[in-house]
Amino acid sequence: MKNCKGVLLALAVAVSLCACAETAPKKELNVERSSVASVTATVEKVDLTKRIVTIRGSEGNIRKVHVGKEVVNLPQVRVGDKVTLDYYESLAVRMAKPGEVKDEVKGMVGRAKPGNKPGYVEGTETTVTATILELDKVKETAMLKGPDGDVVVVKVQDPANLDKVKVGDTIVITYTEALAIAVRPAK
């Protein structure tokens, strides 16, 4: 009987210690970040034969840009026209579902209709799963192994996210980028 009370007392202490040691559940890893940058330049010169357009940026810097054949309607571009380049970039990171493996690239290209001012849009979305090999909270980095076996070390922008994962976890990373070019007539 005395032995039974000792076992029950030990069990009660163990249960209460487990309850005290239990931490709040980890917050789910869910990173979403995006940015857009726009640059406007003025057309200084157009060489239709070589398909080179010389532009001047808002800071006064001059740049020659080779314009590929995929940009239709180049003959409509005139000196003084405004060229706007919009660059979009986004990153999303989340925990992978059990057994989920991703290694895909999706692309999209669009251009102006015949008769319109030249325009061009190109976008790419890359989605991969990666396994966490190492976490360094001091350096705020994570070593990741991608689906092709390549290993990279990445700087983590928000160090709090290092507490949401552990070595061996699999994450899904989606990176999207797009570029849009539009030509507007001179005013």
C-alpha positions as CSV (number, residue, x, y, z in Angstrom):
1,M,0.0,0.0,0.0
2,K,2.8,2.4,1.0
3,N,4.5,1.5,-2.4
4,C,1.3,2.3,-4.3
5,K,1.0,5.7,-2.6
6,G,4.6,6.5,-3.6
7,V,4.0,5.6,-7.2
8,L,0.8,7.7,-7.3
9,L,2.7,10.6,-5.7
10,A,5.5,10.3,-8.3
11,L,3.0,10.1,-11.1
12,A,1.1,13.2,-9.8
13,V,4.4,15.2,-9.6
14,A,5.4,14.0,-13.1
15,V,2.1,15.1,-14.6
16,S,2.2,18.5,-12.9
17,L,5.8,19.0,-14.2
18,C,4.8,18.1,-17.7
19,A,1.9,20.6,-17.5
20,C,4.3,23.3,-16.2
21,A,6.9,22.5,-18.9
22,E,4.3,22.6,-21.7
23,T,4.9,25.7,-23.8
24,A,2.5,27.6,-25.9
25,P,2.1,26.1,-29.4
26,K,4.5,27.3,-32.0
27,K,3.1,30.0,-34.2
28,E,2.7,28.9,-37.8
29,L,5.3,30.0,-40.3
30,N,3.7,32.3,-42.8
31,V,5.8,34.9,-44.5
32,E,4.5,37.2,-47.2
33,R,6.5,40.1,-48.6
34,S,6.2,42.1,-51.8
35,S,7.5,45.3,-53.3
36,V,7.0,47.4,-56.5
37,A,9.5,49.8,-58.0
38,S,8.7,52.1,-60.9
39,V,11.2,54.0,-63.1
40,T,10.3,56.5,-65.7
41,A,12.7,57.6,-68.4
42,T,12.4,59.8,-71.5
43,V,13.3,58.5,-75.0
44,E,16.3,60.4,-76.4
45,K,17.0,58.5,-79.6
46,V,15.6,55.5,-81.5
47,D,17.7,53.3,-83.8
48,L,15.2,51.1,-85.6
49,T,17.9,49.2,-87.6
50,K,19.9,48.1,-84.5
51,R,16.7,48.2,-82.3
52,I,18.5,50.4,-79.7
53,V,16.6,53.0,-77.7
54,T,18.5,55.6,-75.8
55,I,16.7,56.8,-72.7
56,R,17.4,59.4,-70.0
57,G,16.4,58.7,-66.5
58,S,15.0,61.2,-64.0
59,E,18.5,61.6,-62.5
60,G,19.8,62.6,-65.9
61,N,21.6,59.2,-66.5
62,I,21.6,58.0,-70.1
63,R,21.3,54.4,-71.0
64,K,21.1,52.5,-74.3
65,V,18.7,49.6,-74.3
66,H,18.6,46.8,-76.9
67,V,14.9,46.1,-77.6
68,G,14.3,42.5,-78.7
69,K,12.0,41.5,-81.5
70,E,9.4,40.4,-79.0
71,V,8.6,44.1,-78.5
72,V,6.3,44.9,-81.4
73,N,5.5,48.3,-82.7
74,L,8.9,49.8,-82.0
75,P,8.6,52.2,-85.0
76,Q,5.9,54.0,-83.0
77,V,8.3,55.1,-80.3
78,R,9.3,58.8,-80.7
79,V,11.9,61.0,-79.1
80,G,10.3,62.6,-76.0
81,D,8.1,59.6,-75.3
82,K,8.0,58.5,-71.7
83,V,9.0,54.9,-70.9
84,T,7.8,53.4,-67.6
85,L,9.3,50.2,-66.2
86,D,7.4,48.6,-63.3
87,Y,9.1,45.8,-61.4
88,Y,7.2,43.6,-59.0
89,E,8.7,41.1,-56.6
90,S,7.1,38.9,-53.9
91,L,8.2,36.1,-51.6
92,A,6.0,33.7,-49.7
93,V,7.2,31.0,-47.2
94,R,5.1,28.5,-45.4
95,M,5.4,25.1,-43.8
96,A,5.0,22.2,-46.3
97,K,2.2,19.7,-45.9
98,P,3.3,16.2,-45.1
99,G,4.8,14.6,-48.3
100,E,4.4,17.9,-50.3
101,V,7.2,18.3,-52.9
102,K,7.3,21.3,-55.2
103,D,9.8,22.2,-57.9
104,E,7.9,24.3,-60.6
105,V,8.5,27.4,-62.6
106,K,5.5,29.1,-64.3
107,G,6.1,32.0,-66.8
108,M,4.0,34.5,-68.6
109,V,4.7,36.9,-71.4
110,G,2.5,39.6,-73.0
111,R,3.0,42.3,-75.5
112,A,1.1,45.2,-77.1
113,K,-1.5,44.5,-79.7
114,P,-0.5,45.6,-83.3
115,G,-1.2,49.3,-83.7
116,N,-0.8,50.2,-80.0
117,K,2.3,51.8,-78.4
118,P,4.9,49.2,-77.6
119,G,4.4,47.4,-74.3
120,Y,5.7,44.3,-72.7
121,V,5.0,42.2,-69.6
122,E,6.9,39.2,-68.4
123,G,6.5,37.3,-65.1
124,T,7.9,34.2,-63.5
125,E,6.7,32.3,-60.4
126,T,9.1,29.7,-58.9
127,T,7.8,27.4,-56.2
128,V,10.1,24.9,-54.4
129,T,10.2,22.9,-51.2
130,A,13.3,23.1,-49.1
131,T,14.5,21.2,-46.1
132,I,16.0,23.1,-43.2
133,L,19.5,21.7,-42.5
134,E,20.7,24.3,-40.0
135,L,19.5,27.3,-38.1
136,D,21.8,30.0,-36.7
137,K,20.0,32.4,-34.4
138,V,23.2,34.5,-33.8
139,K,23.8,35.1,-37.5
140,E,20.1,35.0,-38.3
141,T,20.6,32.5,-41.1
142,A,19.1,29.2,-42.3
143,M,20.8,26.6,-44.3
144,L,18.3,25.1,-46.8
145,K,18.5,22.1,-49.2
146,G,16.4,22.5,-52.3
147,P,14.7,19.8,-54.4
148,D,17.7,19.5,-56.7
149,G,20.0,18.9,-53.8
150,D,21.6,22.4,-53.9
151,V,22.4,23.8,-50.4
152,V,22.1,27.6,-49.8
153,V,22.4,29.8,-46.7
154,V,19.8,32.5,-46.5
155,K,19.6,35.6,-44.2
156,V,16.3,35.6,-42.4
157,Q,14.7,39.1,-42.4
158,D,12.6,38.5,-39.4
159,P,14.6,36.5,-36.7
160,A,11.3,35.7,-34.9
161,N,10.6,33.2,-37.8
162,L,13.6,31.1,-36.6
163,D,11.5,30.2,-33.6
164,K,8.7,28.8,-35.8
165,V,10.8,26.1,-37.4
166,K,13.3,23.5,-36.5
167,V,16.1,21.5,-38.3
168,G,14.4,18.9,-40.5
169,D,11.3,20.9,-41.2
170,T,10.3,21.2,-44.9
171,I,9.1,24.6,-46.1
172,V,7.5,25.8,-49.4
173,I,9.0,29.0,-50.9
174,T,7.3,30.9,-53.7
175,Y,9.1,33.7,-55.4
176,T,7.4,35.8,-58.0
177,E,8.8,38.6,-60.2
178,A,7.3,40.6,-63.0
179,L,8.5,43.4,-65.3
180,A,6.1,45.7,-67.2
181,I,7.3,48.2,-69.8
182,A,4.9,50.8,-71.2
183,V,5.5,53.7,-73.6
184,R,3.5,56.8,-73.3
185,P,3.4,59.6,-75.9
186,A,5.3,62.8,-75.2
187,K,3.2,65.6,-73.8
